[in-house]
Amino acid sequence: METLEKTSLTDKIINGLKKAVEELEQFRLQASLGKAQAKDVYEEAKKKFNAYLHEAKLRFDNAKEIATEKTTQLKTALEELQVQLALGKAETKEAFEEQRKTITHALNSLETLIRSNKTSSEYYSRLLMETEQFKIKLDILRMQYKLNKFRKLENLDSTKTDLSKKLFDIKNRLAKKEQEAKGKWEHFQEEISDAYSHLKKAFVG
Protein backbone atom coordinates (compact mmCIF):
# COMPACT_ATOMS: atom_id res chain seq x y z
CA MET A 1 0.00 0.00 0.00
CA GLU A 2 2.86 2.36 0.85
CA THR A 3 4.41 1.84 -2.60
CA LEU A 4 1.07 2.59 -4.26
CA GLU A 5 0.82 5.87 -2.34
CA LYS A 6 4.36 6.89 -3.31
CA THR A 7 3.88 6.15 -6.98
CA SER A 8 0.37 7.56 -7.21
CA LEU A 9 0.81 11.00 -5.60
CA THR A 10 1.98 12.67 -8.82
CA ASP A 11 -0.66 10.79 -10.81
CA LYS A 12 -3.39 11.90 -8.40
CA ILE A 13 -2.48 15.54 -8.93
CA ILE A 14 -2.08 15.22 -12.71
CA ASN A 15 -5.36 13.30 -13.03
CA GLY A 16 -7.05 16.02 -10.99
CA LEU A 17 -5.63 18.65 -13.34
CA LYS A 18 -6.74 16.75 -16.45
CA LYS A 19 -10.23 16.42 -15.02
CA ALA A 20 -10.22 20.16 -14.25
CA VAL A 21 -9.25 20.96 -17.85
CA GLU A 22 -12.19 18.92 -19.17
CA GLU A 23 -14.61 20.44 -16.68
CA LEU A 24 -13.45 24.00 -17.36
CA GLU A 25 -13.67 23.46 -21.10
CA GLN A 26 -17.27 22.23 -20.77
CA PHE A 27 -18.07 25.05 -18.35
CA ARG A 28 -16.69 27.68 -20.71
CA LEU A 29 -18.71 26.27 -23.61
CA GLN A 30 -21.93 26.32 -21.60
CA ALA A 31 -21.31 29.84 -20.26
CA SER A 32 -20.65 31.20 -23.75
CA LEU A 33 -24.10 30.26 -25.06
CA GLY A 34 -25.72 33.48 -23.79
CA LYS A 35 -26.56 35.45 -20.67
CA ALA A 36 -29.54 33.33 -19.67
CA GLN A 37 -27.44 30.20 -20.03
CA ALA A 38 -24.56 31.82 -18.10
CA LYS A 39 -26.89 32.53 -15.16
CA ASP A 40 -27.97 28.90 -15.03
CA VAL A 41 -24.37 27.68 -15.40
CA TYR A 42 -23.33 29.98 -12.53
CA GLU A 43 -26.09 28.71 -10.23
CA GLU A 44 -25.26 25.11 -11.07
CA ALA A 45 -21.55 25.75 -10.39
CA LYS A 46 -22.35 27.30 -6.99
CA LYS A 47 -24.60 24.37 -6.11
CA LYS A 48 -21.98 21.81 -7.12
CA PHE A 49 -19.18 23.60 -5.27
CA ASN A 50 -21.37 24.00 -2.19
CA ALA A 51 -22.03 20.23 -2.20
CA TYR A 52 -18.28 19.61 -2.46
CA LEU A 53 -17.67 21.92 0.53
CA HIS A 54 -20.27 20.04 2.56
CA GLU A 55 -18.52 16.74 1.81
CA ALA A 56 -15.15 18.33 2.61
CA LYS A 57 -16.40 19.39 6.05
CA LEU A 58 -17.45 15.82 6.78
CA ARG A 59 -14.06 14.49 5.65
CA PHE A 60 -12.22 16.99 7.86
CA ASP A 61 -14.36 15.94 10.82
CA ASN A 62 -13.18 12.34 10.33
CA ALA A 63 -9.53 13.15 9.60
CA LYS A 64 -7.51 12.13 12.63
CA GLU A 65 -4.22 13.53 11.31
CA ILE A 66 -5.50 17.13 11.37
CA ALA A 67 -5.40 19.01 14.68
CA THR A 68 -8.78 19.93 16.19
CA GLU A 69 -7.88 23.64 16.21
CA LYS A 70 -7.09 23.51 12.47
CA THR A 71 -10.30 21.60 11.78
CA THR A 72 -12.35 24.25 13.62
CA GLN A 73 -10.70 27.11 11.69
CA LEU A 74 -11.17 25.30 8.42
CA LYS A 75 -14.83 24.47 9.09
CA THR A 76 -15.49 28.13 9.95
CA ALA A 77 -13.92 29.23 6.65
CA LEU A 78 -15.89 26.58 4.73
CA GLU A 79 -19.15 27.65 6.38
CA GLU A 80 -18.47 31.32 5.56
CA LEU A 81 -17.91 30.35 1.94
CA GLN A 82 -21.10 28.30 1.91
CA VAL A 83 -23.06 31.29 3.23
CA GLN A 84 -21.74 33.40 0.34
CA LEU A 85 -22.62 30.68 -2.19
CA ALA A 86 -26.20 30.53 -0.88
CA LEU A 87 -27.02 34.24 -1.14
CA GLY A 88 -29.45 33.81 -4.01
CA LYS A 89 -29.61 33.94 -7.77
CA ALA A 90 -27.65 36.64 -9.59
CA GLU A 91 -30.17 37.96 -12.10
CA THR A 92 -28.05 40.87 -13.33
CA LYS A 93 -24.38 41.39 -14.07
CA GLU A 94 -24.25 43.83 -11.12
CA ALA A 95 -25.61 41.16 -8.77
CA PHE A 96 -23.16 38.64 -10.21
CA GLU A 97 -20.25 41.04 -9.74
CA GLU A 98 -21.23 41.69 -6.12
CA GLN A 99 -21.49 37.97 -5.43
CA ARG A 100 -18.23 37.29 -7.26
CA LYS A 101 -16.39 39.77 -5.03
CA THR A 102 -17.72 38.36 -1.76
CA ILE A 103 -17.22 34.75 -2.86
CA THR A 104 -13.68 35.51 -4.07
CA HIS A 105 -12.89 37.14 -0.71
CA ALA A 106 -14.13 34.01 1.11
CA LEU A 107 -12.15 31.79 -1.30
CA ASN A 108 -8.98 33.81 -0.68
CA SER A 109 -9.45 33.52 3.10
CA LEU A 110 -9.85 29.76 2.77
CA GLU A 111 -6.74 29.51 0.56
CA THR A 112 -4.70 31.53 3.06
CA LEU A 113 -5.74 29.13 5.81
CA ILE A 114 -4.82 26.11 3.68
CA ARG A 115 -1.42 27.54 2.75
CA SER A 116 -0.60 28.49 6.34
CA ASN A 117 -1.01 24.89 7.51
CA LYS A 118 2.46 23.40 7.49
CA THR A 119 1.20 19.85 7.87
CA SER A 120 -1.46 19.80 5.21
CA SER A 121 -2.80 16.48 4.01
CA GLU A 122 -4.37 15.21 0.82
CA TYR A 123 -7.66 16.74 2.03
CA TYR A 124 -6.12 20.21 2.01
CA SER A 125 -4.54 19.74 -1.40
CA ARG A 126 -7.78 18.53 -2.96
CA LEU A 127 -9.64 21.44 -1.39
CA LEU A 128 -7.02 23.82 -2.78
CA MET A 129 -7.50 22.34 -6.26
CA GLU A 130 -11.29 22.66 -6.09
CA THR A 131 -10.99 26.23 -4.80
CA GLU A 132 -8.61 27.23 -7.61
CA GLN A 133 -10.93 25.65 -10.18
CA PHE A 134 -13.98 27.50 -8.85
CA LYS A 135 -12.08 30.79 -9.00
CA ILE A 136 -11.35 30.15 -12.68
CA LYS A 137 -15.05 29.48 -13.24
CA LEU A 138 -15.88 32.83 -11.64
CA ASP A 139 -13.38 34.52 -13.97
CA ILE A 140 -14.89 32.79 -16.99
CA LEU A 141 -18.33 34.03 -15.97
CA ARG A 142 -17.00 37.53 -15.30
CA MET A 143 -15.87 37.63 -18.89
CA GLN A 144 -19.32 36.55 -20.06
CA TYR A 145 -21.23 38.98 -17.82
CA LYS A 146 -18.94 41.98 -17.95
CA LEU A 147 -16.73 41.84 -20.98
CA ASN A 148 -18.83 39.47 -23.10
CA LYS A 149 -15.77 38.15 -24.88
CA PHE A 150 -14.43 34.65 -25.33
CA ARG A 151 -11.66 33.14 -27.33
CA LYS A 152 -13.14 31.67 -30.46
CA LEU A 153 -13.70 27.94 -30.35
CA GLU A 154 -11.21 27.33 -33.16
CA ASN A 155 -8.45 28.42 -30.75
CA LEU A 156 -9.30 25.57 -28.39
CA ASP A 157 -7.00 23.11 -30.16
CA SER A 158 -3.91 25.30 -29.68
CA THR A 159 -4.98 25.98 -26.08
CA LYS A 160 -5.25 22.24 -25.45
CA THR A 161 -1.82 21.63 -27.01
CA ASP A 162 -0.25 24.31 -24.81
CA LEU A 163 -1.98 22.88 -21.74
CA SER A 164 -0.78 19.36 -22.57
CA LYS A 165 2.81 20.62 -22.71
CA LYS A 166 2.40 22.48 -19.41
CA LEU A 167 0.88 19.40 -17.75
CA PHE A 168 3.76 17.27 -19.02
CA ASP A 169 6.28 19.75 -17.54
CA ILE A 170 4.37 19.90 -14.27
CA LYS A 171 4.18 16.10 -14.11
CA ASN A 172 7.98 15.87 -14.48
CA ARG A 173 8.50 18.47 -11.74
CA LEU A 174 6.04 16.69 -9.45
CA ALA A 175 7.63 13.28 -10.02
CA LYS A 176 11.06 14.68 -9.17
CA LYS A 177 9.75 16.46 -6.09
CA GLU A 178 7.81 13.38 -4.99
CA GLN A 179 11.06 11.46 -4.58
CA GLU A 180 12.51 14.24 -2.42
CA ALA A 181 9.32 14.94 -0.44
CA LYS A 182 8.64 11.30 0.48
CA GLY A 183 5.02 11.54 -0.61
CA LYS A 184 3.91 14.37 1.65
CA TRP A 185 1.13 16.48 0.19
CA GLU A 186 2.22 19.76 1.82
CA HIS A 187 5.27 19.88 -0.47
CA PHE A 188 3.09 20.16 -3.57
CA GLN A 189 0.99 23.26 -2.86
CA GLU A 190 3.25 25.53 -4.90
CA GLU A 191 3.10 23.23 -7.93
CA ILE A 192 -0.69 22.90 -7.64
CA SER A 193 -1.09 26.68 -7.57
CA ASP A 194 1.31 27.06 -10.48
CA ALA A 195 -0.66 24.52 -12.51
CA TYR A 196 -3.93 26.34 -11.86
CA SER A 197 -2.37 29.66 -12.86
CA HIS A 198 -1.61 28.03 -16.24
CA LEU A 199 -5.21 26.83 -16.45
CA LYS A 200 -6.44 30.34 -15.70
CA LYS A 201 -4.31 31.80 -18.49
CA ALA A 202 -5.60 29.17 -20.89
CA PHE A 203 -9.28 29.70 -20.13
CA VAL A 204 -9.44 33.36 -19.15
CA GLY A 205 -6.36 34.99 -20.65
N, C-alpha and C positions, 0 to 999 in steps of 0.2 A: 504493500500500500504506500509506503514511504517513497519508493522509487516512482510510482505512478504520480504522486504529488509533485515530485521534483521535475519530472519530465513534462507534466501537463500545465505548469504554471504559466509559461509563455504562451502555450496553445490556448489556455483559457482566456487570456487577455486578447490575443489576436482574434479568436473566434468571436469574442464580445464586440471587437471593433468591426469585424466583417458584418456581423448582424446589425450593428448600428448603421453602417453604410447603407445596407439594404432598406432598413426602416426609414432612414432620413431621405433616401431617394424616393420611396413611396410617399412619404409625408409631403415632400416638396411638390411632387406631381399633383397630389390631392389639393394642396393649398393653392396651387396656381390655376385651378379651374374657375375661380371667381370668388367674389367677396362672400356670397352666401355660403359657398362650399368652405371657404377659409374659416368662417365662424364655426361651422360644424366640426371641422378638423381640429380647431383649437379646443373646443369643448371636449371632444373625444380624447385629445392628448392630455388635457388636465385630468380627466377621469381615469385614464390609464395610469398616469404618473401617480395620482393619489392612491390608487389601488396598490401600486408598487410600494409606496411609502408605508402603507398600512402593513403590508407583509414584512417590510424591513423592520418596523417596530417590533413585530412579533419575534423575528429572528434575533434581534438584539436582546430581547428579554431572555431568550434561551441560550445566549452565548456566554459560556462560563469564563472564556478567556478575556472578556472585556470587563474592566472595573465597573462597579456599580455607579460610581460618581460619573464616569464617562457615559454610561448608558443613560443616566438621568439627563445629562446635558444634551445628548444626542436626541433622545425622545422629545425633549422640549423644542429643539430646533425642527424636528420632523413635524411636530404638531403645529408649530407656527406656520410652517410651509403649507401644511394641509388646510389651515384656516384660510390662507391666501388663495389657494386653489379652489376653494369652495365659495368664493364671494359672489358668484352669479355669472350669468351669461354676458359676454361683452358684445353688445349689439352694434356699437359704433367703433370707429378706429380710435376715438378719444378714450372710450371705456377700455378698449384693448390696451392702449398705451399705458393707462393708469395701472391696470392689472399687471402688465408686463414689468413695470418698474417695481411694484411691491413684491411680486413673485421673484424677480431677479435679486432683489435685496435679501429676501429670505434664503434663496439658493446660495448666494455669496456667503451669508452667515453660516450656513450648513457646511459649505466647502471649507471655510476657515477652521471650523471645529474639526472636520475630518483631517485636514492637513496638520493641525496642531497636535494630533494624537501620535505620539512617537511609537506606539506599539499597535498600529492598526492591523486589522486582520483582513481576510478576504471579504468580509461583510462591508467594511469601510471602502475597499477598493471598488467593489461592485456598485455601491451607493454613489461613489464619486463618478463612475462611468455613466450611470443613469442620470445623474445631476447634470453632467456636461452635455449629454445628449439632449436633455430637455431644454437647456439653455440655447442650443443650436436651433431647436424647433421654434423657440420664441423669436429668435433672430430671423428665421425663415418667414414666419408670420408677420413680423414687423415690416419686412420688405413688401409683403403682399398688401398689408393694410396701409402703410405709410408711403412707401416709395413706388409700389405697384410695378416692380421690375424683377424679372427673373432671367437668368441665363437661358438662352434658347435650348430646347431639348437636344438639338443636334450637337451641342457642346458636351453632352453627358458622356459620350465615349471617351473624349480626351480627359475629362475629369476623372472617370473611372480608371483610366490608364495611369494617371498621375497618382491617384490614391493607392493603386496596387503597388506602385514603386515605393511609396512612402510606407505602406504597411510591411513590405518586404524589409526595408531598412530598419523599421521599428522592431520587427520580429528578430532580426539579427542582434540588435542592441539588447533586447530583452533576454534572448538566449544567453548572451555573454554575461549579462548582469545576474542572471539566475544562478549561474555557477558560483559567482562571487557572493551572492546574497543568501545562499543556502535556502532558497525557496520561501523567503519571508516577504509577504505582500507589501509591507511598509516601504520597501526599497524601490517599489515600482510606481509610486504616485507621480513622480516627475515625468516618467515616460508616458503614463496614461494621459496626463494633462497635455503633454506635447502632441500625442496622437490626436486628441480631440481638437486641438488648435488647428491641425491640418484638416480635419473634417470640417471645421467651421469655415476655413478659407475655401474649401472645395464647394460647400453648399451655399455659403452666404457671400463670400468674396472679401 
